[in-house]
Amino acid sequence: MGSVVWRQLVALLRRNFLLKRRKWKQAVFELVVPVYFALILGAVKLGVNPDKRLAVTTPPCWDQTATPFRNNTNSHVLLFAPNSPTVQAIMNQAVMSMGSTNIGPQVVGLGFSNNTDLEAFYAQSNGSVIGAVVFNTVANVTAGEIPMYQYDLRFDSDAADLPTTSTLFLDNNGFCRDPSALNTSDRANTFQCPTIALLSSGFMQVQAAIDTVILQMAATASGMTDFNAPRVESCFMPKRDFQPQTDYLQTLTAIYMVIAYAPMVSIFLSNLVTEKEKKIKIGMKMMGLADVSLWLAWGITYAFVMCGAAGIITIISVATKLFSPTENFLVFILLFLYGLSVMAFSFMLVPFFSKATLASAFGSIATIFFSLF
């Protein structure tokens, strides 16, 4: 029995080879369509080619007491409340210190008796307000007592042109990695980095100036005669190199591969149903053909077709760097196994059709539908 099946298998393989040679246009079409879609994906990959972001091994630091404001062309008003003598003294010294460090525009302090008046003035301002300082707790300074203060910094994100949180925490921002753009003297490029833009918006400079004055008052109250203003620095953390995400290209590749294999399913299913429609299969079975020989012959024939298509697509992916170089063999295995799966799917559909035309049309649509969903 085994020798009979083997002889039948060899004869059917020779027959299928002759059919492919006679219908060479059909055979070429089965290979050209996957190659066509692979070439499209390769062209898209070469066109996109996302730049690899540089690693930052020695991150820079900035002195926040000397970092310039983003806008140093106009005067800015710094509101504060309440306008008590102690708060007035703190804010006057803070404004003077910001002016002495030449960190940006001329800052003018404007005090209000309460928060309501401060907000009313801000609502009528023309955009010259840089921000506001609202003291919630103000301790009375007495001899030998260290003062305690609690205050809030309030800045308008729109007026200060502050970056959004979604932009601020992007790790792939090129301007935050390019060393030439991290130089604070280059204002045009520096402020395109969201992190530096945030640190240069004014709130860090105002907080550093106010805290320095409060620390000086605390040092004086504690009897210290030698006080050095603290140096407040902001430093980047080291960043490893980064490859921008191309998830959309991976999704596009999956969709294109499914569409590329659909015509092969259509032709394969058409050949199988044609034998059924023209009674060729029944005639061969009447002469003693075993079912296993028939199905195995078609399976081996199209396994070679799937293997050839997967090999050509893999070569194209290597040439266009569609996938990582270490994944080429895995890509070949994946494409080949997918081809075998759609071939098995075609075998499953054969009993449901008696017309080759209908089976061919439905096979392509069904393959795309079930593969994607």
C-alpha positions in Angstrom: 0.0 0.0 0.0 2.8 2.4 0.9 4.6 1.9 -2.4 1.3 2.6 -4.3 0.8 5.8 -2.4 4.4 6.8 -3.1 4.1 6.1 -6.9 0.8 8.1 -7.0 2.4 11.0 -5.1 5.4 11.2 -7.5 3.0 11.1 -10.5 0.8 13.8 -9.1 3.8 16.0 -8.3 5.0 15.6 -11.9 1.4 16.5 -13.1 1.3 19.6 -10.9 4.7 20.7 -12.2 3.5 20.3 -15.8 0.3 22.3 -14.9 2.5 25.1 -13.4 4.7 25.1 -16.5 1.7 25.3 -18.8 0.1 28.0 -16.8 3.3 29.9 -16.3 1.6 33.2 -16.2 -0.5 32.1 -13.2 2.6 30.8 -11.5 4.4 34.0 -12.0 1.4 36.0 -10.8 1.5 34.0 -7.5 5.0 35.1 -6.9 4.9 38.6 -8.3 2.0 39.8 -6.1 3.8 39.2 -2.8 7.0 40.7 -4.2 5.1 43.8 -5.3 3.7 44.4 -1.9 7.1 43.7 -0.3 8.7 46.3 -2.6 6.0 48.9 -1.5 6.8 48.2 2.1 10.5 48.5 1.4 10.1 51.8 -0.3 8.0 53.1 2.6 10.7 52.0 5.0 13.5 53.7 3.0 11.4 56.8 2.8 10.6 57.0 6.5 14.1 56.0 7.9 13.7 57.6 11.3 16.8 59.1 12.7 18.4 57.5 15.7 18.6 59.9 18.7 22.0 60.4 20.2 22.9 59.3 23.7 23.6 62.0 26.3 26.4 60.6 28.5 27.5 63.9 30.1 24.3 65.8 30.7 24.6 69.6 31.1 23.6 71.6 34.2 22.3 75.2 34.5 22.5 77.7 37.3 18.8 78.6 37.8 19.8 81.9 39.4 21.4 82.9 36.1 19.3 81.1 33.5 17.7 83.6 31.2 13.9 83.9 30.8 12.4 82.7 27.5 11.4 86.3 26.7 13.9 88.9 27.6 12.7 91.8 25.4 9.8 93.2 27.6 9.3 94.1 31.2 7.3 91.7 33.3 5.1 92.3 36.4 5.4 89.9 39.3 2.2 90.0 41.4 2.3 89.1 45.1 -0.1 89.1 48.0 -0.7 90.0 50.8 1.1 93.3 50.7 2.3 93.1 54.3 5.6 94.8 55.4 7.3 91.4 55.7 6.1 90.2 52.3 6.9 93.5 50.8 10.5 93.3 52.1 10.9 89.8 50.8 9.6 90.5 47.3 11.6 93.8 47.0 14.8 91.9 47.7 13.9 89.1 45.4 13.1 91.4 42.6 16.3 93.3 43.1 18.3 90.0 43.1 16.7 88.9 39.8 17.6 92.2 38.3 21.2 92.0 39.6 21.8 88.6 38.0 20.6 89.9 34.6 18.6 86.7 33.9 16.1 88.3 31.7 13.5 91.1 31.5 13.1 93.8 34.0 10.9 92.4 36.7 8.6 94.8 38.6 6.9 93.7 41.8 3.3 94.7 42.4 1.6 93.9 45.7 -2.0 93.5 46.7 -3.8 93.3 50.0 -5.4 90.0 49.2 -5.7 87.2 46.6 -9.0 88.5 45.3 -7.5 91.9 44.3 -4.6 90.1 42.7 -6.8 87.9 40.6 -8.9 90.9 39.5 -5.8 92.8 38.4 -4.5 89.7 36.5 -7.9 89.4 34.7 -7.5 92.9 33.3 -3.8 92.6 32.5 -2.5 92.7 28.9 -0.1 89.8 29.2 2.7 91.6 30.9 2.2 89.6 34.1 4.9 86.9 34.4 3.3 85.2 37.4 2.1 85.6 41.0 3.3 84.8 44.5 0.7 84.2 47.1 2.0 83.8 50.7 -0.3 81.6 52.8 1.7 81.7 56.0 3.9 84.6 57.1 5.6 84.3 60.5 6.4 87.4 62.5 10.2 87.9 62.6 11.5 88.5 66.1 15.0 88.5 67.4 16.5 85.0 67.6 13.6 83.4 65.9 13.9 81.7 62.5 11.0 82.8 60.3 8.8 80.2 58.6 7.0 81.0 55.3 4.7 79.1 53.0 3.8 80.5 49.5 2.4 79.4 46.2 3.8 80.2 42.8 1.1 80.8 40.1 1.9 81.0 36.4 -0.4 81.0 33.4 0.7 78.1 31.2 -0.7 79.9 28.1 0.9 83.2 28.8 4.2 81.7 29.8 4.1 79.3 26.8 4.8 76.4 29.1 5.1 73.0 27.4 2.4 70.4 28.0 3.1 67.4 30.1 2.7 65.1 27.1 5.5 67.1 25.3 7.6 67.6 28.5 8.1 63.9 29.1 8.9 62.9 25.5 12.2 61.0 25.6 12.8 61.2 21.8 12.9 65.0 21.5 15.9 65.7 19.3 16.6 69.2 20.8 17.0 67.6 24.3 19.8 65.4 23.0 21.7 67.5 20.5 24.7 68.9 22.4 24.8 72.0 20.3 21.2 72.8 21.2 21.8 72.4 24.9 23.9 75.6 25.1 21.9 78.2 27.0 23.6 81.0 25.0 21.9 79.7 21.8 18.4 80.9 22.7 16.8 80.0 19.3 17.6 76.3 19.7 17.8 75.9 23.4 14.1 76.7 24.1 12.9 74.2 21.6 13.7 71.5 24.2 10.5 71.3 26.3 12.5 70.7 29.5 14.7 73.8 29.1 11.7 75.8 28.0 9.9 74.9 31.3 13.0 75.7 33.4 13.4 79.0 31.6 9.7 80.0 31.9 10.4 82.0 35.1 9.0 80.0 38.0 12.4 78.4 38.9 14.1 81.8 38.8 11.4 83.4 41.0 11.5 80.6 43.5 15.3 80.6 43.7 15.2 84.4 44.4 12.5 84.2 47.0 14.1 81.2 48.8 17.5 83.0 48.8 15.9 86.0 50.6 14.1 83.8 53.1 17.3 81.8 53.8 19.2 85.1 54.3 16.5 86.3 56.8 16.7 82.9 58.6 20.5 83.2 58.8 20.3 86.7 60.2 17.7 85.6 62.8 19.9 82.7 63.8 22.9 85.0 64.3 24.9 84.0 61.2 27.1 86.8 59.9 28.5 85.1 56.9 25.8 84.0 54.5 26.4 82.8 50.9 23.5 82.7 48.5 22.8 79.1 47.5 23.5 78.0 43.9 20.4 76.2 42.5 21.2 74.0 39.5 19.1 71.9 37.2 20.8 68.9 35.5 19.7 66.5 32.9 19.8 62.8 33.7 21.9 60.7 31.2 20.0 59.4 28.3 20.7 56.3 26.3 20.3 56.3 22.5 16.8 56.1 21.3 15.2 54.7 18.1 11.8 56.4 17.4 8.8 54.1 17.4 7.6 52.8 14.1 4.6 50.8 15.3 2.5 52.1 12.4 5.0 50.5 9.9 4.7 47.2 11.7 0.9 47.3 11.5 1.2 48.3 7.8 3.5 45.4 7.2 1.1 42.9 8.7 -1.8 44.2 6.6 0.2 44.2 3.4 1.5 40.6 4.0 -2.1 39.4 4.4 -3.2 41.1 1.2 -0.1 39.8 -0.6 -0.9 36.1 0.2 -4.6 36.5 -0.7 -4.1 36.0 -4.5 -2.2 32.7 -3.9 -5.1 31.4 -1.9 -7.4 32.4 -4.6 -5.4 30.5 -7.3 -4.8 27.5 -5.1 -8.5 27.2 -4.1 -9.5 27.6 -7.8 -7.2 24.7 -8.8 -8.6 22.5 -6.1 -12.2 23.2 -6.9 -11.6 22.9 -10.6 -10.7 19.3 -10.2 -13.9 18.8 -8.2 -16.0 20.8 -10.7 -14.7 18.9 -13.8 -14.9 15.5 -12.1 -11.1 15.0 -12.4 -10.8 14.1 -8.8 -13.6 11.5 -9.0 -12.2 10.0 -12.2 -8.8 9.5 -10.6 -10.3 8.0 -7.5 -12.2 5.5 -9.7 -8.9 4.4 -11.0 -7.6 3.8 -7.5 -6.2 7.2 -6.4 -5.7 7.5 -2.7 -6.9 10.7 -1.0 -3.7 11.1 0.9 -1.7 11.2 -2.4 -3.9 13.9 -3.9 -3.9 16.2 -0.9 -0.2 15.6 -0.2 0.8 16.4 -3.8 -1.0 19.7 -3.7 0.4 20.5 -0.3 4.0 19.8 -1.4 3.5 21.8 -4.6 2.3 24.9 -2.9 4.7 24.5 0.0 7.4 25.1 -2.6 5.5 28.2 -3.9 5.1 29.5 -0.3 8.7 28.9 0.4 9.8 30.8 -2.7 7.5 33.7 -1.9 8.8 33.9 1.7 12.4 33.7 0.4 12.0 36.6 -2.1 10.2 38.7 0.5 13.0 38.1 3.0 15.6 39.1 0.5 13.7 42.3 -0.2 13.4 43.0 3.6 17.1 42.6 4.0 17.9 44.9 1.1 15.5 47.6 2.3 16.2 47.0 6.1 12.5 46.4 6.6 13.3 44.3 9.7 16.1 44.1 12.1 19.1 42.1 10.6 18.9 39.6 13.4 15.2 38.9 12.6 15.6 37.9 8.9 15.5 34.1 9.5 12.6 34.5 11.9 10.8 36.6 9.3 11.3 33.8 6.7 10.0 31.2 9.0 7.0 33.3 10.0 6.1 34.0 6.3 6.5 30.4 5.4 4.4 29.2 8.3 1.7 31.8 7.5 1.7 30.5 3.9 1.2 26.9 5.2 -1.7 28.1 7.4 -3.5 29.8 4.5 -2.9 26.7 2.4 -4.6 24.6 5.1 -7.4 27.1 5.2 -7.9 26.6 1.5 -8.1 22.8 2.0 -10.8 23.5 4.6 -12.9 25.6 2.1 -12.9 23.0 -0.8 -15.9 21.0 0.4 -18.1 24.1 0.6 -17.8 25.0 -3.2 -18.6 23.3 -6.4 -17.7 26.3 -8.7 -14.1 27.4 -9.1 -15.0 31.0 -9.8 -17.0 31.5 -6.7 -14.4 29.6 -4.6 -11.7 31.8 -5.9 -13.5 35.1 -5.1 -14.6 34.0 -1.7 -11.1 32.6 -0.8 -9.3 35.9 -1.1 -11.9 37.8 0.9 -12.1 35.1 3.6 -8.3 35.0 3.9 -8.1 38.7 4.5 -11.0 38.8 6.9 -9.9 35.9 9.1 -6.3 36.9 9.1 -7.0 40.5 10.2 -9.8 39.8 12.6 
